[in-house]
Amino acid sequence: MRMMMMKMLTRFNHHHHHRGAAKKATTTVTLFSRKFVFKSGDNDDDDGFSCDDDDDDDVYESFSLDHDHDPRNVLDDAISGNFFIGHHEKNGRGLYASRDVTKNESIFKKKKKKKKNNNNAGGGTEGRQKPITSHPTIWNYDLECYLCLGELSKKKKKNNNNNEEVSSDGRFCSVECERDARASFYETEQTMDLRRMEKYCEENELKFPLMALRIATRSVQRSFRLDANANANAKASVQFMVTQSMRKKLIKEMNISEEEVNQMTPEEAARRIRENEEEEEEERTNKKEEGAMSIDRKTMKKYANVAELLVHAHVDEHQMFPSWKEEHALLLQTLESCEKIRDSEEEKEKIRSVFDIRWYADLTTRFHLNSFKVEYPVSASTSSSQGDFRAMMEHTLASSIRTGASNGSAIYAYGSMFNHSCAPNVNVAWPERNHLVEFVANENIKQGEQLTIAYIDLNEDWSLNVAKRRAQLEEAYGFVCECPRCVSETQN
């Protein structure tokens, strides 16, 4: 049913990739409104790209509001990292190599200065990406951390042996995960009644409604938070630029003249925004002291749309599956069961206006087109006996067959921008055995070449057949694969 649904989502097309320019040829791509020309075969001392547009106003922030790491500017990533987000007239939006990348090098690890030797390319944790959101498979709640999807029994045992502080809640692998979850969504979720939603998802073998609920719950909790100092401290750790979003807030929301904004330093702009936010927090605090704990709709909507720049397929309401409307109704019922919401029609109306059926349908298509199956081998050390290990393996295998994901599902900001190839030049892995993902080059990649991953499992026997691969991709993603491997095998 879920796979057949994708035939409706053909308005979106993951265009296919250009496998690299010939020597001394050029490849032109667009980074938002800027055109970059990449030249292969240039001098090694040259960065190898030039920008055709001198408009300095087009500076964009990393678009995920839900990342735990500091947001970084996309243009900064393009210059100091291994990649940039571009648009090719044939390939569409995708990720491209901003310099030559060597085999086994982590794509999202920033390059070292030229004078320093980088003997550990791709090593460490710097290049690993946190998800916009993730959720464990419902059948694996007893095996995996409710936040990071890491193995529960292994990490609990390790913490106990080292006399470290252990999570007081059995759903988390560490006290750090429990703290992060409580600060993000878990405090609010614990006041909700999730039983009907979880039962529905278990009976219908669904995972995306629970991912949507997590985003919604996080948005609700963010809208309730009244800790201005915590927000100020979080912002103080970020190296600010006067970005497009900051300019918009200063000019349109705070009514500061464009001339005055242009004269601000990044630090001053950040200070003015922080002061404005503190005033808004103080107003909400006063309401709380008066006994009126209110949802801040603007904040809730901002975090509800955390995945809005991931590609999606627009489905008109009359084309939506009846199951989507059932799932959406259950999601609203679950949110409205929150202790701080259940007795207020005004607060319920805010919930319904932000998390409407359009929001849910768009988010669901984003999950279908961008989600990753988080999967890592079960560790033998997680069992205390051969019998326990066998039972756990059987449980994990059964979950994998039923849900298509043995550990859980996640969506990633940059990870969603890889285009597909049946001969990908980038591998996907979860080396820390949790939801931190790493994208590693599996071959040497030339500057300007598109970075690609496989959307399907190329280890399956059926994947050796080009017709079956193409059929699978067309059914699931709505495109006929024209990657070099498919073209070559079709011709032969």
C-alpha positions, 0 to 999 in steps of 0.5 A, a space after each residue: 500500500 505504502 509503495 503503491 502510494 508513491 505512484 501518485 507522487 510523481 510531481 517530484 523527480 530526483 534527477 540523475 547525476 553527472 559523473 564528472 567533467 572531462 579534463 579541462 572541461 567546466 561544469 556550471 551549477 547554481 548555489 541558490 541564486 549564484 552560479 559556480 563554474 568548476 574547472 577540472 585539470 586546474 592548478 592544484 593551488 587553485 580552489 577551482 571554482 569561481 562565482 559569477 554573481 557579486 550579490 552579497 545579500 544572498 547569504 543563507 543559514 543552515 535550514 534545520 531549526 531542530 539540529 542540536 549542533 550550532 547552525 552553520 551558513 550554507 555558503 560557509 560549508 560550501 567553501 570550507 567543506 567538501 560539498 555545496 548544494 547546487 542545481 544542475 539543468 539536467 540533474 536538478 538540486 543535489 550535492 556536488 564536490 567543492 574540491 577533490 575528495 579522496 576515497 574513504 573521506 567523510 563528505 561533511 568533514 571540513 577540510 584542513 588547511 593546505 599546510 597541514 597533513 590530514 592523515 585521518 581523512 574521514 575519521 572522528 565524529 566531526 563529519 557525522 550528521 545529527 537528524 532533523 528528527 528520528 524515531 525508533 521502530 515501535 517493535 524495538 522500544 525495548 532494544 533501542 534508545 528512545 532518542 538516539 536509537 542506540 542500543 540500550 542494554 549495551 550502554 546500560 551495562 557499560 555505564 554500570 561497570 564504570 560507575 557512571 550516572 545511568 538514565 533513570 528512565 529505562 527508555 534511554 541509553 544514557 543520562 545525556 540522552 534522557 536530559 536532551 529528550 526532556 529538554 526537547 520533547 519528552 517532558 511534554 510527551 509524558 503528559 500526553 496519552 499516546 496509547 491509541 496512536 501507538 496501537 494504530 501504528 503497531 497494527 498498521 505497521 506504520 512509522 511516519 505518524 510517530 515521526 510526525 508526532 515527535 516533530 509536533 510535540 517538540 514544537 509544542 514544548 518549544 512554544 511553552 518554554 519560557 527560559 530566556 537565559 537558556 536561549 541567550 546562552 545557546 545563541 552566544 555559542 554561535 558565530 553570527 553573520 548578518 544572515 538573510 533570516 536575521 535581516 528579515 527579523 530586524 526589518 520586518 518584525 522589529 521595524 528597524 530601518 534597512 539603513 540601520 540594519 546595514 550598519 550593524 555588526 553581526 554581534 550587534 544584530 545578534 544582541 538586538 534580536 536577543 533583547 527582543 526575544 527576552 522582552 517577548 519571553 518576559 511577557 509570556 512569563 508574566 502571563 504564566 505568573 498570572 495563571 495563563 500558561 499559553 502556547 506561543 503560536 509563532 514559535 510552535 509554527 516555526 518548529 513545526 516547519 523544521 523540515 520544510 526545505 526538504 523536497 516533497 510532493 504536493 497532494 491535493 486534499 481530495 487526492 489524500 489517502 483516507 489513512 492520512 486523515 485517520 493518522 492526522 486525526 489521531 495526531 491531533 487527539 494525542 496533542 490535545 491530550 497534553 496536560 497543558 492543552 486538554 482543558 483549553 479550547 483556545 489552545 486546542 484551536 492553536 494546535 489545529 491551525 498549525 498542525 492541519 491536514 496540509 501540514 501533515 500531508 506535506 510532512 508525510 511525503 517528505 518522510 516518504 521521499 527523504 527518510 533513511 532506514 537507520 540500520 546497524 548490526 546487532 552487537 553480540 555484547 548486548 546479550 548475556 547468554 547465547 539464548 538471549 542473543 538468539 532471541 534478540 536476533 530473531 526479534 530484530 529480524 522479525 521487526 526488520 521484515 515487518 517494518 523495513 527498518 531494524 532500528 528506526 527512521 530518520 531524516 537529515 538536512 544535507 542527507 536528503 539532498 543526495 541524488 540517486 545512482 545505482 553506482 553511487 560514489 558515497 556510502 551511508 553508515 551509522 558508525 556509532 550505532 545510533 542515529 548519527 549518520 556518516 557519508 563517506 566517499 567510496 571512490 576518489 571524486 573529482 571537484 564539481 562531480 555530483 555526490 550520489 547515494 543509492 536509494 535502494 539496497 544494492 546488496 539484494 540479488 534482484 538489484 543485479 537486474 536493471 529492469 527490477 532496479 528501475 521498476 523499484 525506483 519508479 514505484 517508490 520515487 517516481 522516476 526512471 533511473 538514467 544513471 550511467 550504470 542503468 544506461 550501460 546495462 540497458 544498452 548491453 
